[in-house]
C-alpha cells in the first residue's frame, strides 16, 4: 500500500485530483496536463483510460472491465488521497 500512496502523491504533486479505487490509482486533471506531467505519469506506470477519462495505475494485474466507474467504486471502494493520508 505504501508504493500505491507514494505514486498517488506524485500524481497529486503535479496537479491531479487523485482517488485510490481498490488497488488502483485514478488521477484526473481539470484539463489536459502538460507533456512533462504526462511523461512523469508514464514513467510511474500510469496509462490513459479513454473510457473513464483518467490516468490510472494498476496496483495489481487485472483485465479490462465493462463496468462503469461508479460500479467499480462501489465494488472496490474509493478514497480521495486526502482521506487515505490522514
C-alpha positions as CSV (number, residue, x, y, z in Angstrom):
1,X,0.0,0.0,0.0
2,X,2.9,2.3,0.6
3,X,4.0,2.2,-3.0
4,X,0.4,3.0,-4.1
5,X,0.3,6.0,-1.8
6,X,3.7,7.2,-3.0
7,X,2.6,7.0,-6.6
8,X,-0.7,8.8,-5.7
9,X,1.2,11.6,-4.0
10,X,3.4,12.1,-7.1
11,X,0.3,12.4,-9.3
12,X,-1.2,14.9,-6.8
13,X,2.0,16.9,-6.8
14,X,1.6,17.7,-10.5
15,X,-1.9,18.9,-10.1
16,X,-4.1,15.8,-10.3
17,X,-7.2,15.1,-8.3
18,X,-6.4,11.6,-7.0
19,X,-8.6,8.7,-5.9
20,X,-7.5,5.2,-4.7
21,X,-10.0,2.8,-6.0
22,X,-9.3,-0.7,-4.7
23,X,-5.7,-1.4,-5.7
24,X,-5.8,1.3,-8.5
25,X,-5.0,5.0,-8.6
26,X,-7.2,7.2,-10.7
27,X,-5.7,10.6,-11.4
28,X,-7.9,13.4,-13.0
29,X,-6.9,16.8,-14.3
30,X,-9.1,19.8,-15.0
31,X,-7.7,19.9,-18.5
32,X,-5.0,18.1,-20.5
33,X,-1.8,18.1,-18.4
34,X,1.4,19.4,-19.9
35,X,3.8,17.0,-21.6
36,X,6.1,16.9,-18.6
37,X,3.3,15.8,-16.3
38,X,2.2,13.1,-18.8
39,X,5.8,11.8,-19.1
40,X,6.1,11.6,-15.3
41,X,2.8,9.7,-15.1
42,X,4.1,7.3,-17.8
43,X,7.4,6.8,-16.0
44,X,5.5,5.9,-12.9
45,X,3.5,3.2,-14.7
46,X,0.2,5.2,-15.3
47,X,-1.7,5.0,-18.6
48,X,-4.6,6.9,-20.0
49,X,-8.0,5.2,-19.7
50,X,-10.1,6.7,-22.6
51,X,-13.4,5.2,-21.3
52,X,-13.1,6.6,-17.8
53,X,-11.1,9.7,-18.8
54,X,-8.5,9.3,-16.1
55,X,-4.8,8.5,-15.8
56,X,-4.7,5.2,-14.0
57,X,-2.2,3.0,-12.3
58,X,-2.9,-0.7,-11.7
59,X,-1.6,-1.8,-8.3
60,X,-2.4,-5.5,-9.2
61,X,-2.6,-7.4,-12.5
62,X,-6.1,-7.2,-13.9
63,X,-8.2,-7.4,-17.0
64,X,-10.5,-4.8,-18.7
65,X,-13.8,-4.3,-17.1
66,X,-17.0,-3.3,-18.9
67,X,-18.3,-1.8,-15.5
68,X,-18.8,1.9,-15.1
69,X,-16.5,4.0,-12.9
70,X,-19.4,4.2,-10.4
71,X,-19.8,0.4,-10.3
72,X,-16.1,-0.1,-9.8
73,X,-16.0,2.4,-6.9
74,X,-19.0,0.6,-5.2
75,X,-17.4,-2.8,-5.7
76,X,-13.8,-2.0,-4.5
77,X,-14.3,1.2,-2.5
78,X,-12.8,4.6,-3.3
79,X,-11.0,7.2,-1.2
80,X,-9.6,10.6,-2.1
81,X,-5.9,10.8,-1.4
82,X,-6.5,13.3,1.5
83,X,-8.7,10.6,3.2
84,X,-6.0,7.9,2.8
85,X,-3.1,10.1,4.0
86,X,-5.0,11.3,7.1
